[in-house]
């Protein structure tokens, strides 16, 4: 749940709330088994989940929060449009102190990749693997030809 962790760290870096005023957890976890081989390893699965962020006594306006979320997603989750994930949802409540309580739900989809490793803890297809990251090369365009027309 790298995206959940990365966005939580980003919110803390912005100092909108103190760590004890921020909760982050996943809900509605779903697993799709893929087993797609790549040049550097194997994309074993995709995990989809809703990352829930609860911020209490936030020092930011609604507009600022929308810009913060939108900017982070545009920069760090560019594949979300191709992954067909739902849009983020906000609950925004003004407190008596003039601060805000926010519940933010962001759907994420992440690949689970394996890299071959001699002493890896995962046994699959007669080899040993460990989880790891590598760039997945996804074709953006292609051409289909019929060999009989050559």
N, C-alpha and C positions, 0 to 999 in steps of 0.2 A: 504494500500500500504506500508506494513511494510518493504518489501525487498528494495523498492526504497529508503525509508527513511534511512534504516540501511546502505545501500551502500553509500549514500550521506554523512552520518556522518563519515563513514570510510574514504572516500576521504578527507574530511576536517581534520580528525585526522592526516592523513599523511602529511598535510601541503603542498600538491602539488600546491594548489591554495588558494587564500583568498576567503572567503564566497561570496563576490560580483563578483567573477570571475567564479562562479559555478552555473549553472541552472540545475534543475532536475524536470522533469514532466512526467506524463503518456500519452501515445497515444494508440489508437486502443484497447480500453477497451472492453472486452467481458465477458459475464456472463453465466455460466452454472448452472442451478438449480439442486441440488442433493437431498436434504432432507434425508441424511443418519444418522440414529440414532447411537449414540455411548454410552459407559458407562457413560461418564461425560457430555454429551450434544448432540448436533445435528450439523452435518456438513451440513449447509444450502445451500452453493453454492461454486463454484470456480470462481475466477476472474482471467482472463488472460489479460495481458497488456504489452506494450513495455515501459520500463523505459528509458527515454532519458536523458543523462547527457551531458551538454555542458560545457567544461572547456576551459577557455581562458588564454593564457600565462602560460602554464604548464611547470614546471621545471623537466621533466622526459623524458627519451627516450621511443621510441616505444616498445622496448623489456621490459622495466620496467613496462610500462602500461599494456602490455599483461600479465605479471606475476602477477601484482596487481589484475587485473580482474579475472584471472584464479584461483588464490589462494583464493580469497574471495568467488567465486562461489563454489569451491570444499569444502570449509569449512562451508558455510552458506546456500547453496542451493543444497544439495546433492540429492534431489528428482527430479531435473530437467530432468534427463535422463529418468525417468519413466513417466514424465508428457508430453513428446513429444513436448517440446518448441523449437523454433528455436535457432540457435547459435547467440551469440552477434556479432554486427557489429561495425566497427571503421571507422571514417574518421579522418585523421591525417594530419595536415598542418603545415609546418614549417614557422614561421614568420621571418621577417627581423631582429628582435632582437635576433634570435637564440633560441627563445622559441617556444612552440607548442600550436596550437588550436586543440582541440579534440572534436568530437561528437561521443558519445558512445551510442549504443542502445542495451539494454539487455531485452529480453523477460522474463517475470516472470509469474508464476501461483501461486496463493495463495488461501487457504481455508478460507471461512467465516464461523466461528463456533459460535453457540449460546449455552449459558448455561442458565438453568432455574433460574429465579430470580423473587421473589415475586412481586417486584415493577418495573420489567423490562419494557422498553418502547416498546418492540416488542411483538405483539399478534400473536400467531400461534398455531394451533391445540388445542385451548381451554386453552392454558397456556401463561404465560408471560415469556419473555426471554430478555437477553442482549447479546451483542457480547462479546466474550471471547476467551481465548486460552486454549487449552488442547491438550495433546498428542493424535494423531490419531494412533491407532494400526492397522497396515497394515500387513497382513500375507505375508510372503515371500515364503512360500511353504505350501502345503496341500495335503490331500489324500482324494480321493473319493472312497467310498465303496458302494457296492450294498447289501442291507439288505437281499435279497433273497438268497445270496450265503453263508450265515452264518449257 
